[in-house]
Amino acid sequence: MKLLRRSDDQVLIELEAAERFVITELLKRYPVLPADHFQLSKCSDEEGIEEDEAFLHETLSDEQKSNRREITKFLEGENGFKPVGDAYQVTLTRERIEWLLQIVNDIRVGSWAMLGSPDEIHEVDELSTDPQKASLAFAMEISTVVQSILLAALR
């Protein structure tokens, strides 16, 4: 990924075909964790917690569906990746970059949680023999790289 141009309100980024493929596949993973994975408290005896958690799950589910639709529009729409020679270019506003950072962070953290929240990636058992774990580890690591590039574009 290469930053071609930056202004106060948007950036133009160029990607090779392989980079576009990886980012597309990464974004297709969203959401990694279902809305009902999240809980307000580990103490289920708190008054009203069940109703609050149901509301949380409903709200998160709606947000995930909305983000999923936005991801599809971004990947398939006219404001997404445009072919330019052998590469692709995408213009991103500051708001779109911040949104992408949130999506990619959800993928990174969700992958980390699905791996058992390891302190270090090499601590994950069966990483080399379990394709699902290897895929989650790859998503987690690629998410970190994408976040770094997006953050650099904001500076």
N, C-alpha and C positions, 0 to 999 in steps of 0.2 A: 504494500500500500504506500502510495506516495501522495503527499499534500502538494497540489498544483497551485492553488490560489486560496488566499484567505482575505476576507473583508470583515468588517465589524459584525455583520449579521449572518454570514454563511462561509462555507469552505467548499472547495472543489477537490475531490479525492479521486485518484486513479488506482485501479486494481488490475492485476493480472487475472486471467480467466480462472486459474486455480485458487487465487485468493477470494474471488467472488463466489466460487463454488463452496469453499470452506465457510465463509460467512453466511451464505444462504442456508447451508445445512445446519449451522449453529443456530440460526434464528428459528429454524423449523422445529427445534427442540422445545421451544417455549410453549407452555410452562413445564418445567421439569417436575415440580412438586404440585400436587393437586391442592385446591383451596382448603380442603378439609384436613390437610397435614398440619396446619397451623392451629395453635390453641392459645387462649388468653392466659390460662393458668394451669399448672399441673395439679392444683388442688380443686377437685371437682365438687367439693362441698360448699363452695362460695355461693351465696345467694344470687340467683339470676344468671349464673355463669353459662348455663345451657342455652338460654335465649340469646345472650350476648355472643356466644360462639356461633350459634346458628346464623345470626346477623353478620358476623365477621366472615363466615364461610360463603354466605350469599354475596356479600360485597366483593370479596376477593374473586369469587367465581365470575361475577359480572366484569370485573376489571381484567381478568385473564382472557375472557372472551373478546372484550373490546381490543385488548392488545394483540390478540391472535388475528383479528380482522385487520388491524393496522399493519401488522407484519406482512400479511398476505398482500395488502395494497402496496406496501413499500417494495416488496420483492417482485411483484407482477405489474405494478402501475407505471405510468409514464414518468413519475417523479423518482423512480428507482435507478437502477444501474442502466446506463446507456452504452451500447457498444461503440467504441472509437478505435478503429483499426483492430489490433490483436488484444486490446485491453477494454476495460469498462471504466466509465466515469460516473460519479454520483455527486450531486450538489446537496449539501446538508445545511440546514439552518441550525442556529444554536439550540433552539427548542428540540429539533429532531435529534441532534447529537445527545442532548440530555436524556431524551426518551430512550434512545438506543443504549445509552449507558445503564439505564434502569433495567431494560430488558436483558442485556448481556450479564448484568450483575445477578439478576434472578436466575439465569442459566448457570452461572458460575457457582453461586451459593447452593442452588438446588442440586447440582451435580456433586458438590462437596458433601452435602447432607446425605445424598443417596449412597455415597461411598463410606458413610459412617463417621463423617466429620474428622478426618485424619489431620494430625498436626503437620505431617509431611506426606507427600504423595507416595513415596517409596514405602510407607508403612502399610499400604493397602495390600491385604492378602490376595493372592491369586490374580494380581493385575495382569500378569503375562499370559495367564491361561483362561481368563474369563472375559470374553468379548464385551459383555455388558459393562463390566467394571473398567475395562480399557477405554471404551467409548465415553464413559462418564469422566474419566481422568483426562482424556483428550479434550473434551468439551470444557472442562474446568481450566485447563492450561491455555487453550485457544482464547477463551473468554478473557483471561488476564491480558493477553497480548492485544486483543481488540480494544479492551478498555484503555490500555496505555496509549494506543494510537488515537483513540477518540479524545482522550484527555489532552494529549499533545495538540490536537487540532483546535481545542478550545483556548489554548494559551496564546 
